[in-house]
Amino acid sequence: MLITSSRKPSANTRTLCKYLASFFNCAYLTRGKMGLADVISCSDDSNVLVVGDYHGSPGSLMFYDKDGAELLSIRLSIFYPDGYKFSNLKSMEPVLMGDSELGNMLSFYFGIPQYECDGIAKCIRVEDDRMEFLYSGSLLFRLNVKSYRVPEVAD
């Protein structure tokens, strides 16, 4: 998967992109003036995640397939706990815990296995209203899900 931002992202949005890329062990692309088609052409035949901005903070996650079709759109807000400090986590593979509709879709699009988080270093606990990113049982950050939608497929 390739992670990038919206066209003119805030510093907070660029930071979240880098955190997500580190957490998911995937590439982050500084978008600049590239259009979505150009970004997708850089993705090496994998899905693309675009982190959108809303009033200077991350406000959405939009997943696209290798052909540019929108797979999933999530509106969100972000929460960092007190004393939050993120470090590079690329050496470990994450797992996803949660049997919600959103959890199942994220597992499929990210290619992340679904297991219980007990004893797992990197874990995402997903419910339909939040995604908690955990490292060794401690909360790194939480994405509060306001809404999500799966685009209808045209026949």
BATORDO-851688 format. One record per residue (C-alpha): chain; residue in three letters; y, z, x. Coordinates in nm, 4 decimals, decimal comma. Layout:
<atoms>
<chain=A&resn=ala&py=Y&pz=Z&px=X> $
...
</atoms>
This chain:
<atoms>
<chain=A&resn=met&py=0,0000&pz=0,0000&px=0,0000> $
<chain=A&resn=leu&py=0,3581&pz=-0,0630&px=0,1047> $
<chain=A&resn=ile&py=0,6399&pz=0,1724&px=0,0050> $
<chain=A&resn=thr&py=1,0038&pz=0,0690&px=-0,0125> $
<chain=A&resn=ser&py=1,3206&pz=0,1690&px=-0,1959> $
<chain=A&resn=ser&py=1,5565&pz=0,0096&px=-0,4415> $
<chain=A&resn=arg&py=1,8250&pz=-0,2198&px=-0,3006> $
<chain=A&resn=lys&py=2,0983&pz=0,0364&px=-0,2215> $
<chain=A&resn=pro&py=1,9139&pz=0,3687&px=-0,1985> $
<chain=A&resn=ser&py=2,0661&pz=0,7087&px=-0,1414> $
<chain=A&resn=ala&py=1,9649&pz=0,9128&px=0,1610> $
<chain=A&resn=asn&py=1,7506&pz=1,1297&px=-0,0722> $
<chain=A&resn=thr&py=1,5588&pz=0,8251&px=-0,1947> $
<chain=A&resn=arg&py=1,5000&pz=0,6930&px=0,1588> $
<chain=A&resn=thr&py=1,3747&pz=1,0380&px=0,2579> $
<chain=A&resn=leu&py=1,1286&pz=1,0503&px=-0,0340> $
<chain=A&resn=cys&py=1,0008&pz=0,7025&px=0,0616> $
<chain=A&resn=lys&py=0,9263&pz=0,8258&px=0,4128> $
<chain=A&resn=tyr&py=0,7557&pz=1,1416&px=0,2804> $
<chain=A&resn=leu&py=0,5371&pz=0,9386&px=0,0439> $
<chain=A&resn=ala&py=0,4463&pz=0,6899&px=0,3184> $
<chain=A&resn=ser&py=0,3434&pz=0,9769&px=0,5455> $
<chain=A&resn=phe&py=0,1499&pz=1,1523&px=0,2693> $
<chain=A&resn=phe&py=-0,0380&pz=0,8366&px=0,1632> $
<chain=A&resn=asn&py=-0,0910&pz=0,7026&px=0,5173> $
<chain=A&resn=cys&py=0,0779&pz=0,3740&px=0,4410> $
<chain=A&resn=ala&py=0,3700&pz=0,1649&px=0,5599> $
<chain=A&resn=tyr&py=0,7358&pz=0,2199&px=0,4706> $
<chain=A&resn=leu&py=0,9631&pz=-0,0845&px=0,4733> $
<chain=A&resn=thr&py=1,3401&pz=-0,0537&px=0,4987> $
<chain=A&resn=arg&py=1,4393&pz=-0,2998&px=0,2305> $
<chain=A&resn=gly&py=1,7967&pz=-0,3967&px=0,3141> $
<chain=A&resn=lys&py=1,8928&pz=-0,7094&px=0,1228> $
<chain=A&resn=met&py=1,5358&pz=-0,8307&px=0,0673> $
<chain=A&resn=gly&py=1,4403&pz=-0,9330&px=-0,2826> $
<chain=A&resn=leu&py=1,1245&pz=-0,8017&px=-0,4453> $
<chain=A&resn=ala&py=0,9375&pz=-1,1268&px=-0,3727> $
<chain=A&resn=asp&py=1,0186&pz=-1,0907&px=-0,0018> $
<chain=A&resn=val&py=0,8983&pz=-0,7299&px=-0,0024> $
<chain=A&resn=ile&py=0,5732&pz=-0,8273&px=-0,1730> $
<chain=A&resn=ser&py=0,5170&pz=-1,1040&px=0,0827> $
<chain=A&resn=cys&py=0,5298&pz=-0,8313&px=0,3546> $
<chain=A&resn=ser&py=0,2632&pz=-0,6218&px=0,1804> $
<chain=A&resn=asp&py=-0,0550&pz=-0,7733&px=0,3321> $
<chain=A&resn=asp&py=-0,2180&pz=-0,8314&px=-0,0072> $
<chain=A&resn=ser&py=-0,1804&pz=-0,4727&px=-0,1266> $
<chain=A&resn=asn&py=0,0160&pz=-0,2997&px=-0,3994> $
<chain=A&resn=val&py=0,3835&pz=-0,2181&px=-0,3509> $
<chain=A&resn=leu&py=0,5592&pz=0,1024&px=-0,4584> $
<chain=A&resn=val&py=0,9364&pz=0,0813&px=-0,5109> $
<chain=A&resn=val&py=1,1201&pz=0,4144&px=-0,5311> $
<chain=A&resn=gly&py=1,4274&pz=0,3711&px=-0,7507> $
<chain=A&resn=asp&py=1,7569&pz=0,5598&px=-0,7419> $
<chain=A&resn=tyr&py=1,9286&pz=0,7409&px=-1,0289> $
<chain=A&resn=his&py=2,2683&pz=0,9033&px=-0,9649> $
<chain=A&resn=gly&py=2,1989&pz=0,9503&px=-0,5932> $
<chain=A&resn=ser&py=1,8473&pz=1,0909&px=-0,6238> $
<chain=A&resn=pro&py=1,5008&pz=0,9400&px=-0,6601> $
<chain=A&resn=gly&py=1,4618&pz=0,8485&px=-1,0267> $
<chain=A&resn=ser&py=1,1637&pz=0,6186&px=-1,0616> $
<chain=A&resn=leu&py=0,8431&pz=0,4885&px=-0,9091> $
<chain=A&resn=met&py=0,7489&pz=0,1290&px=-0,9863> $
<chain=A&resn=phe&py=0,4122&pz=-0,0105&px=-0,8820> $
<chain=A&resn=tyr&py=0,3639&pz=-0,3860&px=-0,8337> $
<chain=A&resn=asp&py=0,0503&pz=-0,5804&px=-0,7516> $
<chain=A&resn=lys&py=0,0261&pz=-0,8387&px=-0,4726> $
<chain=A&resn=asp&py=0,1430&pz=-1,1105&px=-0,7148> $
<chain=A&resn=gly&py=0,4584&pz=-0,9217&px=-0,8187> $
<chain=A&resn=ala&py=0,3350&pz=-0,8111&px=-1,1615> $
<chain=A&resn=glu&py=0,4467&pz=-0,4630&px=-1,2622> $
<chain=A&resn=leu&py=0,1490&pz=-0,2278&px=-1,2935> $
<chain=A&resn=leu&py=0,3090&pz=0,1073&px=-1,3735> $
<chain=A&resn=ser&py=0,6563&pz=0,2547&px=-1,4061> $
<chain=A&resn=ile&py=0,7303&pz=0,6289&px=-1,3850> $
<chain=A&resn=arg&py=1,0681&pz=0,7960&px=-1,4536> $
<chain=A&resn=leu&py=1,0991&pz=1,1224&px=-1,2644> $
<chain=A&resn=ser&py=1,3033&pz=1,3929&px=-1,0986> $
<chain=A&resn=ile&py=1,2152&pz=1,5717&px=-0,7763> $
<chain=A&resn=phe&py=1,1843&pz=1,9403&px=-0,6881> $
<chain=A&resn=tyr&py=1,1637&pz=2,0851&px=-0,3366> $
<chain=A&resn=pro&py=1,0636&pz=2,4542&px=-0,3066> $
<chain=A&resn=asp&py=1,2748&pz=2,7001&px=-0,1074> $
<chain=A&resn=gly&py=1,2034&pz=2,6776&px=0,2637> $
<chain=A&resn=tyr&py=1,0752&pz=2,3224&px=0,2236> $
<chain=A&resn=lys&py=0,9940&pz=2,1483&px=0,5516> $
<chain=A&resn=phe&py=0,7954&pz=1,8278&px=0,5738> $
<chain=A&resn=ser&py=0,6081&pz=1,7116&px=0,8799> $
<chain=A&resn=asn&py=0,4050&pz=1,4044&px=0,9653> $
<chain=A&resn=leu&py=0,0709&pz=1,4170&px=0,7820> $
<chain=A&resn=lys&py=-0,0686&pz=1,0727&px=0,8637> $
<chain=A&resn=ser&py=-0,3873&pz=1,1963&px=1,0263> $
<chain=A&resn=met&py=-0,5507&pz=1,3138&px=0,7018> $
<chain=A&resn=glu&py=-0,6545&pz=1,1290&px=0,3881> $
<chain=A&resn=pro&py=-0,5260&pz=1,2730&px=0,0591> $
<chain=A&resn=val&py=-0,7254&pz=1,3395&px=-0,2552> $
<chain=A&resn=leu&py=-0,6063&pz=1,3466&px=-0,6135> $
<chain=A&resn=met&py=-0,6928&pz=1,6170&px=-0,8643> $
<chain=A&resn=gly&py=-0,6371&pz=1,5632&px=-1,2337> $
<chain=A&resn=asp&py=-0,8207&pz=1,3871&px=-1,5093> $
<chain=A&resn=ser&py=-0,5120&pz=1,2835&px=-1,7057> $
<chain=A&resn=glu&py=-0,4287&pz=0,9229&px=-1,7891> $
<chain=A&resn=leu&py=-0,1560&pz=0,9238&px=-1,5235> $
<chain=A&resn=gly&py=-0,3924&pz=1,0778&px=-1,2659> $
<chain=A&resn=asn&py=-0,6545&pz=0,8107&px=-1,3307> $
<chain=A&resn=met&py=-0,3981&pz=0,5300&px=-1,2941> $
<chain=A&resn=leu&py=-0,2578&pz=0,6727&px=-0,9694> $
<chain=A&resn=ser&py=-0,6075&pz=0,7158&px=-0,8265> $
<chain=A&resn=phe&py=-0,6780&pz=0,3512&px=-0,9052> $
<chain=A&resn=tyr&py=-0,3476&pz=0,2074&px=-0,7709> $
<chain=A&resn=phe&py=-0,3407&pz=0,4191&px=-0,4540> $
<chain=A&resn=gly&py=-0,7165&pz=0,3958&px=-0,3978> $
<chain=A&resn=ile&py=-0,7361&pz=0,7750&px=-0,3663> $
<chain=A&resn=pro&py=-1,0562&pz=0,9557&px=-0,4625> $
<chain=A&resn=gln&py=-1,0410&pz=1,2216&px=-0,7340> $
<chain=A&resn=tyr&py=-1,1815&pz=1,5624&px=-0,6318> $
<chain=A&resn=glu&py=-1,0971&pz=1,9291&px=-0,6663> $
<chain=A&resn=cys&py=-0,8310&pz=2,0379&px=-0,4155> $
<chain=A&resn=asp&py=-1,0187&pz=2,3459&px=-0,2934> $
<chain=A&resn=gly&py=-1,0332&pz=2,3346&px=0,0857> $
<chain=A&resn=ile&py=-0,8698&pz=1,9896&px=0,1058> $
<chain=A&resn=ala&py=-0,5650&pz=1,9689&px=0,3339> $
<chain=A&resn=lys&py=-0,3680&pz=1,6966&px=0,1488> $
<chain=A&resn=cys&py=-0,3906&pz=1,6960&px=-0,2284> $
<chain=A&resn=ile&py=-0,1934&pz=1,5646&px=-0,5256> $
<chain=A&resn=arg&py=-0,2383&pz=1,7663&px=-0,8437> $
<chain=A&resn=val&py=-0,1509&pz=1,5353&px=-1,1327> $
<chain=A&resn=glu&py=-0,0820&pz=1,6140&px=-1,4959> $
<chain=A&resn=asp&py=0,0982&pz=1,3899&px=-1,7407> $
<chain=A&resn=asp&py=0,4274&pz=1,5763&px=-1,6842> $
<chain=A&resn=arg&py=0,4171&pz=1,6374&px=-1,3063> $
<chain=A&resn=met&py=0,2703&pz=1,5460&px=-0,9692> $
<chain=A&resn=glu&py=0,2460&pz=1,8265&px=-0,7149> $
<chain=A&resn=phe&py=0,2032&pz=1,7283&px=-0,3495> $
<chain=A&resn=leu&py=0,0141&pz=2,0042&px=-0,1684> $
<chain=A&resn=tyr&py=-0,0681&pz=2,0638&px=0,1949> $
<chain=A&resn=ser&py=-0,3285&pz=2,3335&px=0,2699> $
<chain=A&resn=gly&py=-0,2613&pz=2,4852&px=-0,0725> $
<chain=A&resn=ser&py=0,1185&pz=2,5058&px=-0,0287> $
<chain=A&resn=leu&py=0,3579&pz=2,3011&px=-0,2406> $
<chain=A&resn=leu&py=0,5429&pz=2,0376&px=-0,0362> $
<chain=A&resn=phe&py=0,7323&pz=1,8884&px=-0,3313> $
<chain=A&resn=arg&py=0,6860&pz=1,8139&px=-0,7005> $
<chain=A&resn=leu&py=0,7743&pz=1,5031&px=-0,8973> $
<chain=A&resn=asn&py=0,8569&pz=1,5971&px=-1,2564> $
<chain=A&resn=val&py=0,7471&pz=1,3062&px=-1,4758> $
<chain=A&resn=lys&py=0,9923&pz=1,2320&px=-1,7571> $
<chain=A&resn=ser&py=0,7990&pz=0,9334&px=-1,8863> $
<chain=A&resn=tyr&py=0,5681&pz=0,6575&px=-1,7728> $
<chain=A&resn=arg&py=0,4617&pz=0,3236&px=-1,9085> $
<chain=A&resn=val&py=0,2107&pz=0,0537&px=-1,8397> $
<chain=A&resn=pro&py=0,3537&pz=-0,2921&px=-1,9167> $
<chain=A&resn=glu&py=0,1723&pz=-0,4925&px=-2,1783> $
<chain=A&resn=val&py=-0,0204&pz=-0,7873&px=-2,0427> $
<chain=A&resn=ala&py=0,0834&pz=-1,1205&px=-2,1937> $
<chain=A&resn=asp&py=-0,1997&pz=-1,3478&px=-2,3093> $
</atoms>
